[in-house]
């Protein structure tokens, strides 16, 4: 991250994926694990905001809990619109859609 920012200091970076981390206060998990602490500290260090605010993994077995495991971290939260939809097929993960408007400059 430091290397990218040193080359492109005004770039707006976003990162997303199935992080499979747990953080009680940040992600409303039932517990905090070490990877959750690392992800939280990474977001703080690089001034990233987590945009997924609803559970992404739904419980499908006795004892499972619903969790936010899929994260979308960004410098520019106002530029994105995140929606959560029902799972596709037999998946036990909700579908996450992220909209980012791309504005093209018209040709002269």
N, C-alpha and C positions, 0 to 999 in steps of 0.2 A: 504494500500500500504506500509506504513512504517513497519507494522508487517511482511509482506512477505519479504521485503528487509532486515529487521533485522535478519531474519532466514536464508535467502539465498542472501547474499550481491552481489553475482556475477551473479544472475539470470537475464535473459533478458525478461522483461515483455512486452506483447502487449495486448491491449484492443481494442475491436471493437464493433460496433453496431449502431443502429438507435438512435442517440443522440438527434435528433430534436432540435438542437441548432443553433443559428444564430450569426455570427460575421463578421462584415463588412470587416475588413482588413484580418483576418485570413482565413475565409471560403468564401470570396467574396459574402456575403449575402447583400441584400439591406439595412439591419439595423443590429444592435447588440442588443441582449437581455441579461438579467441577466444570464440565463443558459449558453449562449455563452461565456460570460466573465469568468464564473466559469470553463468551459471546457478548455478555453484558458489558464487560470492560472494554472490549473491542469497539462496541457501539459508542461508548462514552469517549474513548480515546480519539476516535475519528469523527465525533459529532454526528453520528448517524441516528436516525429515528426509525423505529420499528413500526411498519404500517399495518401489519396483519393484526387485527384486534379481536378476532373471533376464532374459536377452536377450528383447527384444520383436520385433526385426527378425531374421528368419532369412535366411541367405544362400541365394539361389536362382540365382545365376550364378557362374561361375568368377571368382575374385578378390574376391567379396563376403565380408564378415565379419559374424558375428552381433553385434549391438549392443543396448544399452539406450538406445533413443531416446525412448521414451514414459515420462514421469516422473509421479509422484504425490508432491507435496511437501506436508507437513502439519506443523502445530504439535503435533498430538496423535496420534502414531503408534500408541499402544495402542488407540485407538478404531476402527481400521480393520483389516480383513482383506483382503489382496490375494492373488489367485490368478492364475496364468498358465495359459492353455489353448491347445490347438492352434488354428491359424488357421481362420477361416471361409472356405469356398469356395476360391478361388485366391489369397487374400491372402498376402503374404509377411511379415505381422505376426501375432504371437501375440495372442490375445484376452486382455485384462486385465479382470478383474472386481474391483470394490472393494465390500466389504460394510461398511455403517455402520449399526448398530442405531439405530432411532429409537424412543424410548420416549415414549409419550403419557401424559399425566396423566389418570386417570379422572375423569369428571364427578362432582361432589359429590352 
